[in-house]
Amino acid sequence: MPVAVGPYGQSQPSCFDRVKMGFVMGCAVGMAAGALFGTFSCLRIGMRGRELMGGIGKTMMQSGGTFGTFMAIGMGIRC
Amino acid sequence: MEEYAREPCPWRIVDDCGGAFTMGTIGGGVFQAIKGFRNSPVVSGRPVGLLRSRGPVAGGGDGAGDTFLLASSQGVSHRLRGSLTAVKTRAPQLGGSFAVWGGLFSMIDCSLVQVRGKEDPWNSITSGALTGAVLAARNGPVAMVGSAAMGGILLALIEGAGILLTRFASAQFPNGPQFAEDPSQLPAAPLPPSPFGDYRQYQ
């Protein structure tokens, strides 16, 4: 890393902080993607109403977790 | 991360490819370890599922819970072995497909940078969509369109999250955005406006 101190004199965040940040961001992206794709796939297999909400929520959780894990790993291998 | 972001274009491909392979292998190892442990056939119970079963987790989960109660310590060691088998079989595969995705993605990204002469989010969105299309090319045009839409939407989400985070974080902690983005997307991300324009000159 070329820079250890930012413009405002803040020290560089630790590795764990990056991994956490990667996880949070991956989680957000994964949840958004899961909401999109989950809606389509749940509608396609014929879910409606309350069941549809549950299906979308499950897809969102799953893809959020997967994305978050992968992005946390991606952060982790580069610090 | 910063010197990564400024990686000159041909070498970025190699870098992305390797990074994606590592990420896929480690992540695949984590997930397949869990999955292999849950789905592993146990000696004392009925075999609840094959290692390669890709079906919904919920169906396999109940049966796996049943057999887990039946399983003795020997069963646990069998499960660990199944988990190891799953990791050894699946994780390199996932790493390979990640590497293919990452390599092709950054190849197209670099080509777009060369052709358009600028780096912005549209580059990576376009290259995500094109990568999806190219990798699904053998499955016919419909699959190509679907896969391209998926890649494009995914990359757009990632880019959007990166931009949002940059804006949000630049107000609070100035060091945030440089690590808060997916590394393979970082090269094409736009340079954030105020505090980071001169930030790069610190190196």
Interface residues (C-beta under 8 A of the other chain):
Chain A: M1 P2 V3 G6 P7 Y8 Q10 Q12 P13 R18 M21 G22 M25 G26 A28 V29 A32 A33 L36 F37 T66 T69 F70 M71 I73 G74 M75 I77 R78 C79
Chain B: M1 E2 E3 Y4 G19 T22 M23 G24 I26 G27 V30 F31 M150 I153 L154 L157 I158 A161 G162 L165 F173 P174 N175 G176 F179 A180 E181 D182 P183 S184 P195 D198 Y199 Y202 Q203
